[in-house]
């Protein structure tokens, strides 16, 4: 297991443990079941510390997995620039896009370029979807 995979597995384990704690704390803290202001505040804090933190961490992990996969794909396909990769990934195959790409590679056969664009787009679409929005660089 790589260091990256180990870190992601550890973060997933933390998420799972927090989720488990969110189900266990009502029994461990019976004061949460009272209608006193302190009991309600304790319940709210424990819910935030367990369930809400686990949910947020889970969403972050989805984006981490998605970005990690996207970066691996981009590194594996150096024939396209980052900008071209994003255009292909988001727009998919189109004749105008193919023509723009072909202008920077006039010696490459058009059908070969077309197949590369289609393959890249299919792989990009299979990646985990991101919840975050990336700023244009």
C-alpha positions as CSV (number, residue, x, y, z in Angstrom):
1,X,0.0,0.0,0.0
2,X,1.4,3.4,-1.0
3,X,1.8,6.2,1.4
4,X,-1.0,8.1,-0.3
5,X,-3.3,5.0,-0.1
6,X,-2.4,4.6,3.6
7,X,-3.2,8.2,4.4
8,X,-6.6,7.9,2.6
9,X,-7.4,4.7,4.3
10,X,-6.6,6.3,7.7
11,X,-8.8,9.2,6.9
12,X,-11.6,6.8,6.0
13,X,-11.1,4.9,9.2
14,X,-11.4,8.1,11.2
15,X,-14.6,8.9,9.3
16,X,-16.0,5.5,10.1
17,X,-15.0,5.8,13.8
18,X,-16.7,9.2,14.0
19,X,-19.8,7.8,12.5
20,X,-19.8,4.9,14.9
21,X,-19.4,7.4,17.8
22,X,-22.4,9.4,16.6
23,X,-24.5,6.3,17.1
24,X,-23.0,5.4,20.5
25,X,-22.9,8.8,22.3
26,X,-26.6,8.8,23.3
27,X,-26.1,5.7,25.5
28,X,-22.8,7.0,26.8
29,X,-24.1,10.4,27.7
30,X,-27.6,9.9,29.1
31,X,-27.7,13.6,30.0
32,X,-28.2,14.3,26.3
33,X,-31.6,12.7,26.6
34,X,-32.9,15.4,29.0
35,X,-34.7,18.5,28.0
36,X,-32.4,20.8,30.0
37,X,-30.4,23.5,28.2
38,X,-27.2,21.7,29.2
39,X,-28.4,18.4,27.9
40,X,-29.5,19.9,24.6
41,X,-26.2,21.8,24.3
42,X,-24.3,18.6,25.0
43,X,-26.3,16.7,22.4
44,X,-25.7,19.5,19.9
45,X,-22.0,19.5,20.5
46,X,-21.6,15.7,20.4
47,X,-23.7,15.6,17.2
48,X,-21.4,18.2,15.6
49,X,-18.2,16.5,16.8
50,X,-19.3,13.1,15.5
51,X,-21.9,12.9,12.8
52,X,-21.4,16.3,11.2
53,X,-17.6,16.0,11.3
54,X,-17.8,12.6,9.8
55,X,-20.2,13.8,7.0
56,X,-17.9,16.8,6.2
57,X,-14.8,14.6,6.2
58,X,-16.6,12.1,3.9
59,X,-17.4,14.9,1.4
60,X,-13.7,16.1,1.6
61,X,-12.5,12.5,1.0
62,X,-14.7,12.2,-2.1
63,X,-13.0,15.3,-3.6
64,X,-9.6,14.1,-2.5
65,X,-10.1,10.8,-4.3
66,X,-11.5,12.7,-7.4
67,X,-8.6,15.1,-7.5
68,X,-6.1,12.3,-7.0
69,X,-7.6,10.3,-9.8
70,X,-7.7,13.4,-12.1
71,X,-4.1,14.2,-11.5
72,X,-3.1,10.6,-12.1
73,X,-5.0,10.7,-15.4
74,X,-3.5,14.0,-16.4
75,X,0.0,12.7,-15.7
76,X,-0.6,9.6,-17.7
77,X,-1.7,11.5,-20.8
78,X,1.0,14.1,-21.4
79,X,0.2,14.5,-25.1
80,X,-2.4,17.1,-24.1
81,X,-1.7,20.2,-22.0
82,X,-3.6,20.7,-18.8
83,X,-5.8,23.3,-20.5
84,X,-6.6,20.8,-23.3
85,X,-7.2,18.0,-20.8
86,X,-9.8,20.1,-19.0
87,X,-11.5,21.1,-22.2
88,X,-11.6,17.5,-23.4
89,X,-12.8,16.3,-20.0
90,X,-15.6,18.9,-19.7
91,X,-16.7,19.3,-23.3
92,X,-16.1,15.9,-24.7
93,X,-15.4,15.2,-28.4
94,X,-16.5,17.7,-30.9
95,X,-15.3,18.6,-34.4
96,X,-14.5,22.2,-33.4
97,X,-12.4,21.0,-30.5
98,X,-10.7,18.4,-32.6
99,X,-9.8,21.1,-35.1
100,X,-8.4,23.3,-32.5
101,X,-6.3,20.4,-31.1
102,X,-5.2,19.4,-34.6
103,X,-3.8,23.0,-35.2
104,X,-1.2,22.5,-32.6
105,X,-0.4,19.0,-33.9
106,X,-0.6,19.2,-37.7
107,X,1.5,16.1,-38.3
108,X,-0.7,13.9,-36.2
109,X,-3.3,11.9,-38.1
110,X,-6.8,13.3,-37.4
111,X,-8.4,9.9,-36.8
112,X,-5.7,9.1,-34.2
113,X,-6.2,12.4,-32.4
114,X,-9.9,11.8,-32.5
115,X,-9.5,8.4,-30.8
116,X,-7.2,9.9,-28.2
117,X,-9.7,12.6,-27.4
118,X,-12.6,10.1,-27.2
119,X,-10.6,7.8,-24.9
120,X,-9.4,10.7,-22.7
121,X,-13.0,12.0,-22.3
122,X,-14.4,8.5,-21.5
123,X,-11.8,8.1,-18.8
124,X,-12.3,11.6,-17.4
125,X,-16.1,11.0,-17.2
126,X,-15.5,7.8,-15.2
127,X,-13.6,9.7,-12.5
128,X,-15.3,10.5,-9.2
129,X,-17.2,13.7,-9.5
130,X,-16.0,16.7,-7.6
131,X,-18.2,18.7,-5.2
132,X,-15.7,21.6,-5.2
133,X,-15.2,24.1,-7.9
134,X,-11.7,24.7,-9.1
135,X,-10.5,28.2,-9.8
136,X,-9.2,28.7,-13.4
137,X,-5.5,29.0,-13.3
